[in-house]
Amino acid sequence: MDIKIKKKPWYIRYRYYLAGGILFLAFLVYVAILSAGPSKLRIDRDGVQIAEVKNDRFMEYIDVEGLVQPILTIKINAREPGSVERITGEEGSLLRKGDTILVLENPDLLRSIEDQRDDLEKQLITYQEKEIEMEQKSLNLQQQALQTNYELERLMKSINLDREEYNMGIKSKAQLEVAEDEYNYKVQNARLQRESLRHDSAVTVIRKDLIRNDRERERKKYERACERLENLIVKAPVAGQLSFVKVTPGQQVSSNESIAEIKVLDQYKIHTSLSEYYIDRITTGLPATINYQGRKYPLRITKVVPEVKERAFDVDLVFTGDMPENVRVGKSFRVQIELGQPEQAVIIPRGNFYQATGGQWIYKLNASGTKATRVPLSVGRQNPQQYEVTDGLQPGDWVVTTGYDNFGEAEELILK
């Protein structure tokens, strides 16, 4: 006798399919929940830097590399043309003021000076002859005046005698008048001679002064020509280091051609280049410092070149106090240029978050420190170590400052 087998319920027969469907639906729900919520990323806490937001003193400054240069570099030019006879100064040697660097030779200049010397000797002889002529003329005038005075005295005695003879009736009135006319003529002649002698004396003095000035002018002209010979010996105008000599023995150089360079080593300056971003804020007189071997050395800006090249401009600084002992031309130092006075501000340390986010947001940790969430951020001033926070964070908050290149678009970071 056959036994009728009871048919199992459908949920028993299809239990495996139902279980699979339920699991698939749960998975879809889980994915939907995840996609609807914020994206998360698990990171290793030790692989990032976490910093505290503080209210502290903030100093805005620029940290750049500066190169030591001499305070002054003097270019030496040839004052006279010529060929290089010999070079006595060695490149890199320390020179005192007046030390010989090189010697030039110029035969044409020698001949020119010899011709000027001959001309000067001829001019001196000519001036002496003119002075002798003036002396002779003065003597002749003095002799003529003396002769006239003598004749005048003689006529005075003669006319007195004529008057006595006229009174005695020996001479006529006509003879007396002739004698008086001759006497009056001699008196007028003597007066004119004295006037001529006085004018001649004044003219002689003036002419002698002119001759003396001409002679002195010719002498100075010759002395200046001789000084040109001294210019053939190129000397150090100041004490310093002869950095280089651009000419070689036998080379022909022209007037005003650059032939050497001297670096003045009495003091040094620091030369650096800054980004054009700071060009409106950098002025002469701004303070700066060098931190070297645990000690600060003060400087100040003395020169700002306003021309921008390759998005940078040049700045020179000088030491205002002591200098590091090992300062050498070409040595580099880190220079901090101050842009203002220290102020209280909300600050965070520098990190690569600024490059990744443009300073628009940052990951802020929760109270337990297990999760970091994106929060908006406003960054103000900055220096090589800190950013000033103007909005978005408060003192006491903790933020993630590094590792942003690996976070992608994650909204939350799970720290483990």
Secondary structure, 3 states (H helix, E strand, C coil): CCCCCCCCCHHHHCHHHHHHHHHHHHHHHHHHHHHHCCCEEEECHHHCCEEECEEEEECCEEEEEEEEEEEEEEEEECCCCEEEEEECCCCCCEECCCCEEEEEECHHHHHHHHHHHHHHHHHHHHHHHHHHHHHHHHHHHHHHHHHHHHHHHHHHHHHHHHHHHHHHCCCCHHHHHHHHHHHHHHHHHHHHHHHHHHHHHHHHHHHHHHHHHHHHHHHHHHHHHHHHHHCCEEECCCCEEEEEECCCCCCEECCCCEEEEEEEEEEEEEEEEEEHHHCCCCCCCCEEEEEECCEEEEEEEEEECCCCECCEEEEEEEECCCCCCCCCCCCEEEEEEECCCCEEEEEEECCCHHHHHCCCEEEEECCCCCEEEEEECEEEEECCCEEEEEECCCCCCEEECCCHHHCCCCCEEEEC
